[in-house]
Amino acid sequence: MSVASLMATDEKAALQLLREKVAPLKLSKGAEDKLVSMFKAAFSKDSEAEINWDFVKPLTPNEQFPYENLAEPANPAELLKQLVVVKLNGGLGTTMGCTFPKSLINVADNETFFDITAQQVAEFNQKYNVDIPLVLMHSFYTDDLMKPHLNKVKGVRVLTFNQNKFPRIDAETLEPVPTSPDSPLAEWNPPGHGDVYHCLRDSGLLDQLIAEGKKFMFISNIDNLGARIDLKILNKVATENRSYAAETVPKTPDDWKGGMPILYKGRVKLLETAQVPNGHMDDFKNIKIFDIFNSNNMWVNLVTLKKALDEDTLVLDVIKNRKVYNGRNVIQLEAAAGSAIQSFHDSISIKIPRSRFLPVKSCNELLMDRSDLYVRNGGEFILSPKRTLTTLPSINLGPKYQHVSEFEKRFKAIPSLLNVDVLEVTGDVTFGPGVVIEGKVHIKGSDDKPVTIENRHLKDETVTF
């Protein structure tokens, strides 16, 4: 009898059978317990499988605070002594054509995401004479590849821990796909960045950091160059002794895919796109009602987190990510770090400026970061004060630019994008020196006839080759 058939009649027996099927994989006890817990949340008939839209409400001023209303701290050094910076560093740069950790992609000035992140923390350490550690959560994809780089940075103590390695689940039998610890990597998955809390504890780092006097943890994606330490947000969280604060960004129509904090049955909760019930996607996208989305910048009280973990009250929504592997339908059990917001009665949202949300998800954003659209102030990327437009541009590079190596080949020099509004490039076009792009520009090349643009000023026009 399979785990799936047992789940319908005897859930306790099904979970025991799952443990027996998982035993040959030799997971740690913490990983096995977490897997079984997430499995139960995902497949139990008693679990709340679907959001009831009748209970979904936008946040009110009691839960959401504008960044511009926050105060600077009177004693920044004392607050910073209590801070830990955690970066989610489990992903490879596969969407940008790389087989190594995304954090090792050169972003600007021949510096990687990791270099810039370390610089950002080191600047605060030096300015305020404090020891803010940089903690990296790795996955089984990135851990070994990052090790040679960890000791190359200065001015910051770098600590690491690994998130769990979960077996993919066969969608029909609900049993693990891998049969041994040595099964191919494609049969495993990292269970999402929601793993950060349990794995921080299981690694021993949570207790270590608390023993050092650390009280607050700032978590963000390592590819978000806008996610720097912020004294005003830290002051808000510390002076009110908040358990959890989510940074949220004003939503535009292009941001509809992002999850967002909502009020659900009177409590703050993160609603992800995959959780929206049928028939309510238009409601979810309505920016007149739901005008923010989650940046994945989070501030968490370490003491409160430890208590929630010890008492098993940390609630993370489980997402069933369906994939196909070797012709088999499989399920990856995942959780988002932001869903922990529902675990604390005093959770809040802070509506931040867009400047704190600068993720690099593709070579489109990479082009912006390398251009004169931004100026560097140490580890900080600032929208150029010379830009006359108040919003970020829309950049859409064609398929030939979406791998970093191909991007580098076609951008011999980076064009001026200071006052670009829209840039679309298709075909095989190489950019040489002296190119200035302003307004709305569409460049249409041919895939089989490479061309080069150099020493040219393009403004509000369509160029066809």
C-alpha positions as CSV (number, residue, x, y, z in Angstrom):
1,M,0.0,0.0,0.0
2,S,1.3,3.4,-0.9
3,V,1.5,6.5,1.3
4,A,-1.1,8.2,-1.0
5,S,-3.7,5.4,-0.5
6,L,-3.1,5.3,3.3
7,M,-3.5,9.1,3.6
8,A,-7.1,8.8,2.7
9,T,-7.9,6.2,5.4
10,D,-5.3,6.3,8.2
11,E,-3.2,9.5,8.2
12,K,-1.1,8.4,11.2
13,A,-0.1,5.1,9.5
14,A,0.6,7.0,6.3
15,L,3.0,9.4,8.0
16,Q,4.8,6.4,9.7
17,L,5.1,4.7,6.3
18,L,6.5,8.0,4.9
19,R,9.2,7.9,7.6
20,E,10.0,4.3,6.7
21,K,10.4,5.3,3.0
22,V,12.5,8.3,3.9
23,A,14.8,6.4,6.3
24,P,17.2,5.0,3.6
25,L,17.9,8.6,2.5
26,K,19.6,9.3,5.9
27,L,18.3,12.8,6.4
28,S,19.1,14.5,9.7
29,K,16.4,14.2,12.4
30,G,15.6,17.9,12.0
31,A,15.3,17.5,8.2
32,E,13.1,14.4,8.5
33,D,10.8,16.0,11.1
34,K,10.5,19.1,9.0
35,L,9.7,17.0,5.8
36,V,7.0,15.0,7.6
37,S,5.5,18.2,9.1
38,M,5.4,19.9,5.7
39,F,4.0,16.8,4.1
40,K,1.2,16.6,6.7
41,A,0.4,20.3,6.2
42,A,0.3,19.8,2.4
43,F,-1.7,16.6,2.2
44,S,-3.7,16.2,5.4
45,K,-7.5,16.3,4.8
46,D,-7.7,18.5,8.0
47,S,-5.3,21.1,6.6
48,E,-6.7,24.4,5.3
49,A,-6.1,23.7,1.7
50,E,-7.4,26.8,0.1
51,I,-7.7,30.5,1.0
52,N,-11.3,31.6,1.6
53,W,-11.4,34.9,-0.2
54,D,-14.2,36.2,2.0
55,F,-11.7,36.6,4.8
56,V,-9.0,38.4,2.7
57,K,-8.7,42.1,3.5
58,P,-6.0,44.7,2.8
59,L,-3.8,45.9,5.6
60,T,-4.9,48.9,7.7
61,P,-2.8,51.7,9.3
62,N,-2.6,49.5,12.4
63,E,-0.4,47.0,10.6
64,Q,1.2,49.0,7.9
65,F,3.6,52.0,8.4
66,P,5.0,54.3,5.7
67,Y,8.8,54.4,5.7
68,E,8.9,58.2,5.5
69,N,7.3,58.4,9.0
70,L,10.0,56.3,10.7
71,A,12.4,58.0,13.0
72,E,16.2,57.8,13.1
73,P,17.6,56.2,16.2
74,A,19.3,58.2,18.9
75,N,21.8,55.4,19.6
76,P,22.5,53.6,16.3
77,A,25.7,51.8,17.5
78,E,23.8,50.2,20.4
79,L,21.1,48.9,18.1
80,L,23.6,47.7,15.5
81,K,25.4,45.7,18.1
82,Q,22.2,43.6,18.3
83,L,21.9,43.0,14.6
84,V,22.6,40.0,12.3
85,V,22.4,40.2,8.5
86,V,21.2,37.0,6.8
87,K,21.4,36.6,3.1
88,L,19.5,33.8,1.2
89,N,22.2,32.4,-1.0
90,G,20.9,29.0,-2.1
91,G,20.3,29.6,-5.8
92,L,22.4,29.1,-8.9
93,G,22.4,31.6,-11.7
94,T,20.7,29.2,-14.1
95,T,18.1,31.7,-15.4
96,M,21.1,33.9,-16.4
97,G,23.0,31.0,-18.0
98,C,25.4,30.3,-15.1
99,T,26.2,27.0,-13.4
100,F,27.7,28.7,-10.3
101,P,26.0,30.5,-7.4
102,K,24.1,33.6,-8.5
103,S,25.9,35.6,-5.8
104,L,29.2,35.1,-7.8
105,I,27.9,36.9,-10.9
106,N,29.8,40.1,-11.6
107,V,27.2,42.9,-11.2
108,A,29.1,46.1,-11.5
109,D,32.7,47.4,-11.4
110,N,33.9,43.7,-11.6
111,E,32.3,43.0,-8.2
112,T,29.8,40.2,-7.4
113,F,26.6,40.2,-5.4
114,F,28.6,38.6,-2.6
115,D,31.4,41.3,-2.8
116,I,28.9,44.1,-2.7
117,T,26.8,42.6,0.1
118,A,29.9,42.1,2.3
119,Q,31.0,45.7,1.5
120,Q,27.6,47.0,2.6
121,V,27.9,45.2,6.0
122,A,31.6,46.1,6.4
123,E,30.8,49.8,6.0
124,F,28.4,49.8,9.0
125,N,30.9,47.8,11.0
126,Q,33.6,50.4,10.3
127,K,31.5,53.5,10.7
128,Y,29.9,52.5,14.0
129,N,32.7,50.2,15.4
130,V,30.4,47.2,15.7
131,D,30.5,43.5,14.7
132,I,27.5,42.8,12.5
133,P,28.0,39.3,11.2
134,L,27.0,38.4,7.6
135,V,25.3,35.0,7.7
136,L,24.7,33.1,4.4
137,M,22.1,30.4,4.0
138,H,23.5,28.0,1.4
139,S,21.9,25.0,-0.4
140,F,23.4,21.8,-1.5
141,Y,23.9,23.6,-4.9
142,T,26.0,26.5,-3.5
143,D,27.8,25.4,-0.3
144,D,31.0,23.9,-1.8
145,L,31.2,26.5,-4.6
146,M,31.1,29.4,-2.1
147,K,33.8,28.2,0.2
148,P,36.8,29.5,-1.7
149,H,35.3,33.0,-1.6
150,L,34.3,33.4,2.0
151,N,37.7,34.5,3.4
152,K,38.4,37.0,0.6
153,V,36.2,39.8,2.1
154,K,37.4,42.2,4.8
155,G,35.7,44.0,7.6
156,V,32.9,41.5,8.2
157,R,32.7,38.1,9.9
158,V,31.1,35.6,7.5
159,L,29.1,32.7,8.9
160,T,27.3,30.0,6.9
161,F,24.7,27.3,7.4
162,N,22.9,25.0,5.0
163,Q,19.3,24.7,4.3
164,N,17.8,21.2,4.1
165,K,17.9,18.8,1.1
166,F,14.5,17.3,0.6
167,P,13.5,14.4,-1.7
168,R,11.1,15.2,-4.5
169,I,7.7,13.5,-3.9
170,D,6.1,11.2,-6.5
171,A,2.7,12.9,-7.2
172,E,0.9,9.6,-7.6
173,T,2.2,7.6,-4.7
174,L,3.3,10.5,-2.4
175,E,6.6,8.6,-1.8
176,P,10.1,10.0,-2.1
177,V,11.7,9.8,-5.6
178,P,15.3,9.2,-4.5
179,T,16.1,5.8,-3.0
180,S,19.5,6.6,-1.4
181,P,21.6,9.5,-0.3
182,D,23.6,9.2,-3.5
183,S,20.6,9.5,-5.8
184,P,21.0,12.1,-8.6
185,L,20.7,15.8,-7.5
186,A,17.7,16.2,-9.8
187,E,15.7,13.9,-7.5
188,W,16.1,16.4,-4.6
189,N,15.1,20.0,-3.9
190,P,15.8,22.8,-1.5
191,P,12.5,23.3,0.4
192,G,12.3,27.1,-0.2
193,H,13.8,29.9,1.8
194,G,11.3,29.3,4.6
195,D,13.9,26.8,5.7
196,V,15.9,29.7,7.1
197,Y,14.4,29.6,10.6
198,H,14.6,25.9,11.4
199,C,18.0,25.5,9.8
200,L,19.4,28.5,11.6
201,R,18.4,26.8,14.9
202,D,19.4,23.2,13.9
203,S,22.9,24.5,12.9
204,G,23.4,25.9,16.4
205,L,23.9,29.4,15.0
206,L,20.6,30.8,16.5
207,D,21.8,29.9,20.1
208,Q,25.3,31.2,19.3
209,L,24.1,34.5,18.0
210,I,21.7,35.0,21.0
211,A,24.5,34.2,23.3
212,E,26.6,37.0,21.6
213,G,23.9,39.5,22.5
214,K,22.3,39.5,19.0
215,K,18.5,40.2,19.1
216,F,17.4,41.2,15.5
217,M,17.9,39.5,12.2
218,F,17.6,41.2,8.8
219,I,16.9,38.7,6.1
220,S,16.9,39.3,2.3
221,N,17.8,37.8,-1.0
222,I,21.4,38.2,-1.9
223,D,20.5,39.5,-5.4
224,N,18.6,42.5,-4.0
225,L,21.2,45.2,-4.0
226,G,18.8,47.7,-2.4
227,A,18.4,45.5,0.7
228,R,21.0,47.3,2.9
229,I,20.9,47.8,6.7
230,D,18.4,50.5,7.5
231,L,18.7,52.4,10.8
232,K,15.1,53.7,10.7
233,I,13.6,50.3,10.2
234,L,15.9,48.7,12.8
235,N,14.8,51.5,15.2
236,K,11.1,50.9,14.6
237,V,11.5,47.1,15.2
238,A,13.8,47.5,18.2
239,T,12.0,50.3,20.1
240,E,8.6,48.6,19.7
241,N,10.2,45.1,20.3
242,R,8.4,43.8,17.3
243,S,8.7,40.0,16.5
244,Y,8.5,40.4,12.8
245,A,8.4,43.2,10.2
246,A,8.0,42.8,6.4
247,E,9.2,45.4,4.0
248,T,6.6,45.9,1.3
249,V,6.8,47.9,-2.0
250,P,4.2,50.0,-3.8
251,K,2.7,47.8,-6.5
252,T,2.6,48.5,-10.2
253,P,0.6,46.4,-12.8
254,D,3.9,44.6,-13.6
255,D,4.2,43.4,-10.0
256,W,1.1,41.2,-9.9
257,K,3.1,38.0,-9.5
258,G,4.6,39.1,-6.1
259,G,3.1,37.8,-2.9
260,M,1.6,40.4,-0.5
261,P,0.8,40.7,3.2
262,I,-2.9,40.7,3.9
263,L,-5.3,40.6,6.8
264,Y,-6.8,37.1,7.0
265,K,-9.3,36.3,9.7
266,G,-7.9,39.4,11.5
267,R,-4.3,38.4,11.4
268,V,-1.4,39.5,9.1
269,K,-0.6,36.8,6.6
270,L,1.5,36.5,3.4
271,L,-0.6,35.6,0.3
272,E,1.4,34.1,-2.5
273,T,0.2,34.0,-6.1
274,A,0.0,30.2,-6.0
275,Q,-2.4,30.4,-3.0
276,V,-5.0,32.6,-4.8
277,P,-8.2,30.6,-5.2
278,N,-9.8,30.2,-8.6
279,G,-11.9,33.1,-9.7
280,H,-10.0,35.7,-7.6
281,M,-6.9,36.4,-9.6
282,D,-8.3,39.7,-10.9
283,D,-9.0,40.7,-7.3
284,F,-5.5,39.8,-6.3
285,K,-4.1,42.0,-9.2
286,N,-6.3,45.0,-8.3
287,I,-3.8,47.6,-7.2
288,K,-6.5,50.0,-6.1
289,I,-7.3,47.5,-3.3
290,F,-4.0,45.7,-2.8
291,D,-1.4,48.3,-3.4
292,I,1.7,46.6,-2.0
293,F,3.7,43.4,-2.6
294,N,6.3,41.6,-0.5
295,S,10.0,42.5,-1.1
296,N,11.3,39.5,0.8
297,N,13.2,41.9,3.1
298,M,12.3,40.7,6.7
299,W,13.3,41.8,10.2
300,V,12.9,39.1,12.8
301,N,13.4,39.1,16.6
302,L,15.7,36.2,17.4
303,V,14.5,35.7,20.9
304,T,10.9,35.6,19.8
305,L,11.8,33.3,16.9
306,K,13.6,30.9,19.3
307,K,10.5,30.8,21.5
308,A,8.2,30.0,18.5
309,L,10.5,27.3,17.3
310,D,10.8,25.7,20.8
311,E,7.0,25.8,21.3
312,D,6.4,24.7,17.7
313,T,4.2,27.7,17.0
314,L,6.1,28.9,13.9
315,V,3.6,28.6,11.1
316,L,4.8,28.4,7.5
317,D,2.4,27.8,4.6
318,V,3.5,24.9,2.5
319,I,3.5,25.3,-1.3
320,K,3.2,22.2,-3.5
321,N,5.5,23.1,-6.5
322,R,4.6,20.6,-9.3
323,K,7.3,19.6,-11.7
324,V,8.0,16.8,-14.3
325,Y,11.1,14.7,-13.8
326,N,11.9,11.9,-16.3
327,G,8.3,11.7,-17.3
328,R,7.1,11.5,-13.7
329,N,4.9,14.1,-12.1
330,V,6.7,15.1,-8.9
331,I,6.0,17.6,-6.1
332,Q,8.5,19.8,-4.4
333,L,7.4,20.8,-0.9
334,E,8.5,24.4,-0.3
335,A,7.8,27.2,2.1
336,A,8.5,31.0,1.8
337,A,10.3,32.8,4.6
338,G,7.8,35.6,4.5
339,S,4.9,33.3,5.5
340,A,6.3,33.3,9.1
341,I,4.6,36.7,9.4
342,Q,1.4,35.0,10.5
343,S,3.1,33.4,13.5
344,F,3.4,36.5,15.6
345,H,0.5,38.7,16.9
346,D,2.6,41.9,16.6
347,S,3.8,41.5,13.0
348,I,3.8,44.7,10.9
349,S,4.5,45.8,7.3
350,I,6.7,48.8,6.4
351,K,6.0,50.4,3.1
352,I,9.4,51.1,1.7
353,P,10.6,53.2,-1.3
354,R,11.4,51.3,-4.4
355,S,15.1,52.0,-3.9
356,R,15.2,49.2,-1.3
357,F,14.0,46.7,-3.9
358,L,16.5,46.3,-6.6
359,P,16.6,42.6,-7.4
360,V,18.6,41.3,-10.4
361,K,16.4,38.5,-11.8
362,S,17.7,38.7,-15.4
363,C,20.2,40.4,-17.6
364,N,17.7,43.2,-18.1
365,E,18.4,44.4,-14.5
366,L,22.1,43.6,-14.9
367,L,22.2,46.2,-17.7
368,M,20.6,48.8,-15.5
369,D,23.1,48.2,-12.6
370,R,26.1,48.5,-14.9
371,S,24.8,51.7,-16.6
372,D,24.8,55.4,-15.5
373,L,21.3,55.0,-14.3
374,Y,22.8,54.3,-10.9
375,V,25.7,55.9,-9.1
376,R,27.7,53.9,-6.5
377,N,28.3,55.2,-3.0
378,G,30.4,52.3,-1.6
379,G,28.1,49.4,-1.4
380,E,25.0,51.5,-2.0
381,F,23.4,51.8,-5.5
382,I,21.6,55.2,-5.8
383,L,19.4,56.2,-8.7
384,S,21.3,59.0,-10.4
385,P,20.2,62.5,-9.3
386,K,20.7,63.6,-12.9
387,R,17.9,61.3,-14.0
388,T,14.9,63.5,-15.0
389,L,12.4,60.6,-14.8
390,T,11.1,59.6,-11.4
391,T,10.5,55.9,-12.2
392,L,12.8,53.1,-13.2
393,P,12.8,52.2,-16.9
394,S,11.4,49.1,-18.5
395,I,14.2,47.1,-20.1
396,N,13.4,44.1,-22.3
397,L,16.4,42.4,-23.9
398,G,15.8,39.6,-26.4
399,P,16.8,35.9,-25.9
400,K,20.3,36.5,-27.2
401,Y,21.1,38.6,-24.1
402,Q,19.7,36.5,-21.3
403,H,22.8,34.4,-20.6
404,V,25.6,36.4,-18.9
405,S,28.2,35.2,-21.4
406,E,26.1,36.3,-24.4
407,F,25.3,39.6,-22.7
408,E,29.0,40.3,-22.2
409,K,29.7,39.5,-25.8
410,R,27.1,41.9,-27.1
411,F,27.7,44.8,-24.7
412,K,31.3,45.8,-25.6
413,A,30.4,49.1,-23.9
414,I,27.4,50.0,-21.7
415,P,25.1,52.6,-23.3
416,S,24.0,55.6,-21.3
417,L,20.5,54.9,-19.9
418,L,20.3,57.9,-17.7
419,N,17.0,59.1,-19.2
420,V,15.7,56.0,-20.8
421,D,12.0,55.2,-20.2
422,V,11.6,52.0,-22.3
423,L,14.2,50.0,-24.1
424,E,13.4,46.9,-26.1
425,V,16.1,45.0,-28.1
426,T,15.5,42.0,-30.4
427,G,17.8,40.2,-32.7
428,D,21.6,40.1,-32.7
429,V,22.7,43.6,-31.9
430,T,26.1,44.5,-30.4
431,F,26.6,47.8,-28.5
432,G,29.9,49.6,-28.9
433,P,31.1,52.8,-27.3
434,G,29.4,56.2,-27.5
435,V,25.7,55.0,-27.4
436,V,23.1,57.2,-25.6
437,I,19.5,56.0,-25.3
438,E,16.7,58.3,-24.1
439,G,12.9,58.0,-23.9
440,K,11.2,55.1,-25.6
441,V,13.5,53.2,-27.9
442,H,12.9,50.0,-29.8
443,I,15.8,48.3,-31.6
444,K,14.8,45.5,-34.0
445,G,17.7,43.5,-35.3
446,S,17.8,40.2,-37.1
447,D,18.8,36.9,-35.5
448,D,20.9,35.8,-38.5
449,K,22.5,39.2,-39.4
450,P,24.6,40.6,-36.6
451,V,24.9,44.4,-36.4
452,T,26.8,46.8,-34.2
453,I,25.6,50.2,-32.9
454,E,28.2,52.7,-31.7
455,N,28.6,56.5,-31.4
456,R,24.9,57.1,-31.8
457,H,22.2,59.0,-29.9
458,L,18.8,57.3,-29.9
459,K,15.8,59.1,-28.6
460,D,12.1,58.1,-28.8
461,E,12.5,56.1,-32.0
462,T,12.3,52.6,-33.5
463,V,15.4,51.4,-35.3
464,T,15.1,48.4,-37.6
465,F,18.1,46.6,-39.2
